[in-house]
Amino acid sequence: MLQDYAERAPWHTIVESFQYYGLLSMQALLIGQGFEYVQRSGYHILLGGHAHSMRREVTALFQTEHSVRLKNRSFSSDSRDIVVAVVPFMGESITDGTLATFLKKPGDRVAVDESIAQIETDKVTIDVVSPEAGIIQEFVAKEGDTVEPGTKIAFISKSGEGVTQAPSENAAAQPPPPEQKESVEKQIPKAETAPVKEKIKEPPPSQPKAKGTSPPPKATASEPQLPPKDRERRVPMTRLRKRVATRLKDSQNTFALLSTFNEVDMTNLMNLRSDYKDAFVEKHGVKLGLMSGFVKAAVGALQSQPVVNAVIDGEDIIYRDYIDISIAVGTPKGLVVPVICNAENMNFAEIEKEINTLAKKANDGSISIDEMAGGTFTISNGGVYGSLLSTPIINPPQSAILGMHSIVTRPMVVGGNIVPRPMMYIALTYDHRLIDGREAVFFLRHIKDVVEDPRRLLLDI
């Protein structure tokens, strides 16, 4: 009976979603809904049961006296004109994000892999790209929605012709045409028609929301809201800003934060840069900055005081035999901290190139999760903004952070004479649970000695 039905069924139809029902020891019934083109059809007999295989591949294994079923299926749609743009994988530690903005609008033509929307996560901004070239038919998510990997964002027509209304997600749940429905009912025993009707009863297309969306959070009694005032506007915090706020507060709540300070005479390092900047650019294609000198100094200090490169994990201390330096970068969207991996194996040119590349990516929003993962020690340069002195907060799960500040010419006593010198205050904030004041002071003193006399780097002292 089932084979007869398959032979008489119109060849322009195929079941997309289907179920198997065991009737007798020698019968099996295939019931489905949502019809499209038939690619291949077959009929198999396995372990005393019958299964109908349609489209690319369907394999079914039945055991009628027990509720044991195995099935394997794979489908493709070679002739579909409409493709779907979905939220991509966002990283191992990121489960969802906020649909920040649309870069296109319905009716716009897009190329393959062209960005059509941006997803803001706790760490980075991720683009949703078009899987095919075509015209955007409809957006099925809204700005501000919380979305997950795989959530549908837009329908795109490859031909740019045809429907003006994008297909609904529940299009597959629509009942077949009357003529088709009558033909199907003739072939299906009445005893099995009830499950079909129950399966077809789906909510109307306007009811369900896009996957991954959630209603906006409502204010509760524990979340006081300030009364509105004139000339004020309320703007939701971005995901990145909320994440930074949470991590910094967790740092204060977890670590025993303590800071120590010193001052550095920048004369020799600035003279070194001035004397060799042209030759450096000519050979390496990148400018010689002050940051690479501090990174090299920090590497030496971390090697001389390995506890500063360690971290507390429960009741254990984890010592790292590698040095990954995180560089705090302020961007228009918030603070990000890309990582220079294995900095102990890099020279000045390699460090400058890596800093340059990561800073550009951070500012244009193209930096990836992997480029911000890890890090054993952080350097934050508030001096580029004019900060004279500050106490930076540790970047968890690290144990210390070095703060650089602005260079100010001040009168200093050198060899018994008062002379003007370019001076910088430096600060080390550390976790006093792990690092004692002695190690912290020695660490900062090593930074000062190397920066004031870069020749130490050649002699490894």
KOLKELO-961006 format. One record per residue (C-alpha): residue number from 1; x, y, z. Coordinates in pm, whole numbers. Layout:
# residues N
(NUM (X Y Z))
...
END
This chain:
# residues 461
(1 (0 0 0))
(2 (274 243 91))
(3 (468 167 -224))
(4 (156 223 -435))
(5 (103 559 -269))
(6 (463 660 -337))
(7 (430 565 -702))
(8 (105 757 -751))
(9 (211 1066 -551))
(10 (289 1372 -762))
(11 (663 1391 -832))
(12 (675 1761 -745))
(13 (614 1683 -381))
(14 (831 1546 -108))
(15 (799 1517 266))
(16 (1042 1742 456))
(17 (946 1649 812))
(18 (813 1298 870))
(19 (739 1031 1123))
(20 (744 651 1110))
(21 (466 437 1249))
(22 (490 56 1276))
(23 (152 -99 1187))
(24 (212 -473 1168))
(25 (516 -694 1149))
(26 (532 -637 774))
(27 (400 -282 741))
(28 (528 70 806))
(29 (361 398 727))
(30 (537 721 640))
(31 (339 1034 725))
(32 (464 1387 660))
(33 (385 1741 580))
(34 (543 2027 385))
(35 (609 1940 23))
(36 (890 2010 -218))
(37 (1081 1844 -504))
(38 (1157 1473 -507))
(39 (1522 1393 -560))
(40 (1529 1017 -504))
(41 (1285 758 -375))
(42 (1347 407 -252))
(43 (1175 133 -57))
(44 (1363 -84 195))
(45 (1279 -387 408))
(46 (1480 -405 729))
(47 (1439 -650 1019))
(48 (1083 -736 935))
(49 (974 -375 891))
(50 (922 -155 586))
(51 (1048 200 541))
(52 (1012 443 256))
(53 (1323 641 162))
(54 (1271 977 -5))
(55 (1493 1259 -130))
(56 (1867 1244 -66))
(57 (1889 973 194))
(58 (1657 813 446))
(59 (1743 497 633))
(60 (1507 353 894))
(61 (1540 52 1121))
(62 (1230 -81 1301))
(63 (1165 -343 1564))
(64 (788 -366 1586))
(65 (763 -541 1922))
(66 (988 -289 2097))
(67 (1022 88 2079))
(68 (1362 79 1907))
(69 (1418 298 1599))
(70 (1723 416 1415))
(71 (1711 667 1135))
(72 (1961 866 938))
(73 (1869 1139 692))
(74 (2029 1421 499))
(75 (1859 1672 278))
(76 (1950 1954 43))
(77 (1755 2198 -168))
(78 (1930 2264 -493))
(79 (1649 2460 -650))
(80 (1552 2697 -372))
(81 (1573 3063 -454))
(82 (1549 3183 -93))
(83 (1848 3143 139))
(84 (1865 3227 507))
(85 (2131 3437 682))
(86 (2187 3310 1035))
(87 (2393 3410 1338))
(88 (2738 3243 1310))
(89 (2929 3059 1579))
(90 (3052 3325 1821))
(91 (3319 3146 2026))
(92 (3349 2871 2283))
(93 (3262 3095 2578))
(94 (2984 3296 2408))
(95 (2633 3152 2397))
(96 (2434 3453 2282))
(97 (2457 3817 2178))
(98 (2249 4124 2105))
(99 (2149 4220 1753))
(100 (2304 4566 1760))
(101 (2236 4708 1415))
(102 (2141 4625 1058))
(103 (2393 4732 795))
(104 (2145 4679 512))
(105 (1771 4714 461))
(106 (1511 4504 279))
(107 (1546 4545 -97))
(108 (1923 4604 -86))
(109 (2145 4388 -305))
(110 (2424 4204 -122))
(111 (2727 4005 -233))
(112 (2848 3672 -99))
(113 (2991 3711 254))
(114 (2887 4077 267))
(115 (2796 4193 619))
(116 (2426 4262 669))
(117 (2406 4294 1050))
(118 (2625 4314 1359))
(119 (2593 4108 1675))
(120 (2734 4257 1994))
(121 (2865 4006 2247))
(122 (3033 4035 2584))
(123 (3375 4057 2417))
(124 (3362 4142 2048))
(125 (3130 4253 1770))
(126 (3051 3979 1516))
(127 (2917 4028 1165))
(128 (2629 3832 1014))
(129 (2710 3781 646))
(130 (2503 3687 345))
(131 (2554 3322 240))
(132 (2471 3401 -124))
(133 (2458 3701 -355))
(134 (2106 3834 -395))
(135 (1848 4078 -262))
(136 (1735 4097 99))
(137 (1366 4007 114))
(138 (1294 4046 483))
(139 (1456 4068 826))
(140 (1305 3821 1071))
(141 (1475 3961 1383))
(142 (1476 4308 1533))
(143 (1750 4532 1665))
(144 (1791 4469 2037))
(145 (1690 4103 2017))
(146 (1897 3847 2202))
(147 (2015 3592 1946))
(148 (2204 3264 1955))
(149 (2421 3088 1696))
(150 (2190 2959 1425))
(151 (1916 3217 1481))
(152 (1763 3332 1152))
(153 (1828 3697 1073))
(154 (1719 3752 713))
(155 (1576 3588 401))
(156 (1769 3656 82))
(157 (1651 3591 -274))
(158 (1932 3469 -499))
(159 (1753 3568 -818))
(160 (1622 3898 -683))
(161 (1283 3821 -831))
(162 (959 3672 -712))
(163 (809 3705 -370))
(164 (816 4034 -189))
(165 (719 3872 137))
(166 (977 3636 283))
(167 (856 3284 360))
(168 (743 3226 713))
(169 (929 2990 941))
(170 (610 2785 974))
(171 (555 2751 600))
(172 (634 2381 632))
(173 (345 2344 876))
(174 (77 2468 631))
(175 (-178 2203 526))
(176 (-160 2073 168))
(177 (-401 2199 -101))
(178 (-754 2047 -95))
(179 (-694 1821 -396))
(180 (-368 1698 -256))
(181 (-513 1652 90))
(182 (-797 1440 -50))
(183 (-550 1220 -239))
(184 (-339 1165 69))
(185 (-635 1080 289))
(186 (-741 809 44))
(187 (-410 633 88))
(188 (-378 669 467))
(189 (-586 444 695))
(190 (-838 631 907))
(191 (-685 489 1222))
(192 (-371 688 1149))
(193 (-525 1019 1044))
(194 (-550 1155 1396))
(195 (-173 1204 1447))
(196 (-161 1390 1115))
(197 (-425 1637 1222))
(198 (-257 1690 1555))
(199 (74 1750 1382))
(200 (-78 2004 1143))
(201 (-230 2206 1425))
(202 (45 2463 1464))
(203 (16 2822 1590))
(204 (-44 3078 1316))
(205 (273 3227 1164))
(206 (222 3555 1344))
(207 (234 3398 1690))
(208 (585 3247 1737))
(209 (885 3470 1782))
(210 (1222 3424 1615))
(211 (1444 3172 1785))
(212 (1669 3316 2047))
(213 (1460 3628 2107))
(214 (1346 3711 2456))
(215 (1126 3982 2600))
(216 (1305 4288 2737))
(217 (1388 4262 3105))
(218 (1137 4424 3334))
(219 (1239 4637 3624))
(220 (1179 4474 3961))
(221 (1155 4613 4307))
(222 (1524 4533 4361))
(223 (1624 4743 4059))
(224 (1553 5105 4146))
(225 (1480 5333 3853))
(226 (1568 5700 3870))
(227 (1275 5928 3794))
(228 (1292 6090 3449))
(229 (1406 6451 3428))
(230 (1422 6713 3158))
(231 (1725 6711 2928))
(232 (1808 6353 3018))
(233 (1800 6045 2798))
(234 (1816 5680 2896))
(235 (2030 5451 2679))
(236 (2073 5075 2743))
(237 (2425 4961 2828))
(238 (2598 4770 2551))
(239 (2689 4406 2607))
(240 (3058 4495 2608))
(241 (3010 4771 2865))
(242 (2808 4542 3092))
(243 (3075 4273 3064))
(244 (3355 4515 3151))
(245 (3157 4644 3449))
(246 (3094 4292 3575))
(247 (3456 4181 3540))
(248 (3597 4490 3711))
(249 (3357 4457 4002))
(250 (3436 4087 4032))
(251 (3804 4182 4041))
(252 (3746 4417 4332))
(253 (3535 4159 4515))
(254 (3781 3872 4464))
(255 (4134 4011 4478))
(256 (4315 4179 4764))
(257 (4412 4478 4550))
(258 (4719 4679 4642))
(259 (4923 4924 4431))
(260 (5284 5033 4444))
(261 (5441 5321 4247))
(262 (5767 5437 4103))
(263 (5890 5694 3853))
(264 (6096 5638 3542))
(265 (6337 5869 3364))
(266 (6247 5822 2997))
(267 (6553 6002 2858))
(268 (6752 5702 2734))
(269 (6459 5510 2586))
(270 (6337 5822 2405))
(271 (6688 5888 2273))
(272 (6712 5527 2153))
(273 (6388 5566 1962))
(274 (6493 5901 1818))
(275 (6836 5773 1701))
(276 (6710 5458 1526))
(277 (6349 5533 1428))
(278 (6429 5586 1058))
(279 (6648 5277 1026))
(280 (6391 5075 1218))
(281 (6108 5174 983))
(282 (6323 5111 677))
(283 (6410 4758 784))
(284 (6095 4641 961))
(285 (5823 4855 805))
(286 (5682 4966 1139))
(287 (5755 5255 1374))
(288 (5952 5204 1692))
(289 (5735 5302 1987))
(290 (5779 5314 2361))
(291 (5536 5027 2426))
(292 (5775 4763 2291))
(293 (6039 4880 2539))
(294 (5795 4836 2829))
(295 (5686 4496 2700))
(296 (6049 4379 2688))
(297 (6107 4523 3035))
(298 (5793 4347 3166))
(299 (5907 4015 3019))
(300 (6238 4041 3206))
(301 (6060 4143 3528))
(302 (5816 3851 3502))
(303 (6104 3609 3451))
(304 (6284 3748 3756))
(305 (5963 3742 3967))
(306 (5762 3444 3834))
(307 (5500 3474 4108))
(308 (5369 3788 3936))
(309 (5301 3572 3630))
(310 (5119 3311 3841))
(311 (4756 3289 3950))
(312 (4558 3143 4239))
(313 (4324 2857 4145))
(314 (4126 2736 4444))
(315 (4387 2629 4697))
(316 (4661 2595 4437))
(317 (4900 2834 4265))
(318 (4947 2793 3890))
(319 (5288 2904 3765))
(320 (5309 2974 3391))
(321 (5625 2900 3195))
(322 (5509 3127 2915))
(323 (5442 3500 2903))
(324 (5135 3634 2724))
(325 (5111 4011 2758))
(326 (4765 4168 2738))
(327 (4756 4525 2607))
(328 (4455 4729 2717))
(329 (4310 4921 2423))
(330 (4032 5178 2455))
(331 (3790 5176 2162))
(332 (3475 5379 2088))
(333 (3269 5074 2192))
(334 (3460 5003 2512))
(335 (3777 4853 2656))
(336 (3924 4544 2491))
(337 (4242 4359 2584))
(338 (4416 4180 2292))
(339 (4701 3946 2380))
(340 (5061 3924 2256))
(341 (5128 3552 2289))
(342 (5474 3418 2383))
(343 (5617 3767 2418))
(344 (5934 3621 2572))
(345 (6032 3491 2226))
(346 (5973 3818 2036))
(347 (6206 4104 1950))
(348 (6123 4475 1932))
(349 (6007 4461 1570))
(350 (5780 4159 1622))
(351 (5622 4319 1928))
(352 (5561 4649 1748))
(353 (5403 4471 1450))
(354 (5177 4265 1674))
(355 (5070 4569 1877))
(356 (5000 4761 1557))
(357 (4790 4479 1408))
(358 (4588 4414 1723))
(359 (4524 4784 1787))
(360 (4386 4832 1434))
(361 (4160 4530 1465))
(362 (4037 4645 1805))
(363 (3945 4990 1675))
(364 (3766 4871 1362))
(365 (3585 4593 1549))
(366 (3737 4302 1356))
(367 (3935 4151 1644))
(368 (3847 3788 1720))
(369 (3783 3603 2044))
(370 (4102 3400 2003))
(371 (4310 3719 1984))
(372 (4181 3823 2327))
(373 (4192 3482 2495))
(374 (4439 3410 2770))
(375 (4694 3661 2889))
(376 (4911 3629 3200))
(377 (4992 3997 3264))
(378 (4839 4325 3145))
(379 (4989 4662 3052))
(380 (4759 4963 3044))
(381 (4886 5292 2898))
(382 (4670 5571 3032))
(383 (4941 5818 2938))
(384 (4816 5836 2579))
(385 (4507 6009 2717))
(386 (4705 6239 2949))
(387 (4669 6046 3275))
(388 (4934 6153 3526))
(389 (4874 5882 3787))
(390 (4622 5603 3844))
(391 (4569 5268 4016))
(392 (4463 5018 3744))
(393 (4237 4725 3830))
(394 (4355 4368 3769))
(395 (4219 4189 3463))
(396 (4093 3850 3594))
(397 (4218 3582 3612))
(398 (4559 3751 3613))
(399 (4736 3858 3930))
(400 (4887 4196 3838))
(401 (4866 4488 3597))
(402 (5120 4758 3505))
(403 (4994 5112 3455))
(404 (5187 5356 3234))
(405 (5118 5729 3246))
(406 (5197 6051 3064))
(407 (5553 6175 3020))
(408 (5602 6510 3192))
(409 (5922 6716 3198))
(410 (6007 6779 3560))
(411 (6316 6916 3743))
(412 (6525 6626 3868))
(413 (6853 6607 4060))
(414 (7114 6434 3841))
(415 (7478 6423 3957))
(416 (7412 6698 4210))
(417 (7259 6927 3949))
(418 (6895 7015 3889))
(419 (6811 6935 3527))
(420 (6486 6890 3335))
(421 (6400 6526 3264))
(422 (6107 6354 3088))
(423 (5953 6154 3374))
(424 (5676 5897 3387))
(425 (5496 5757 3690))
(426 (5438 5381 3673))
(427 (5206 5178 3896))
(428 (5173 4807 3969))
(429 (4843 4681 4107))
(430 (4873 4325 4234))
(431 (4684 4055 4422))
(432 (4824 4073 4772))
(433 (4692 3723 4849))
(434 (4961 3585 4619))
(435 (5223 3857 4572))
(436 (5399 4013 4869))
(437 (5511 4374 4876))
(438 (5873 4268 4840))
(439 (5813 4091 4506))
(440 (5596 4375 4382))
(441 (5858 4640 4456))
(442 (6137 4431 4301))
(443 (5923 4380 3992))
(444 (5857 4751 3947))
(445 (6220 4832 4017))
(446 (6326 4597 3736))
(447 (6091 4781 3496))
(448 (6247 5112 3600))
(449 (6606 4989 3559))
(450 (6551 4846 3209))
(451 (6359 5145 3075))
(452 (6614 5390 3211))
(453 (6903 5187 3066))
(454 (6789 4976 2765))
(455 (7143 4837 2731))
(456 (7045 4592 3006))
(457 (6833 4410 2749))
(458 (7145 4325 2548))
(459 (7322 4189 2853))
(460 (7007 4016 2995))
(461 (7047 4184 3336))
END
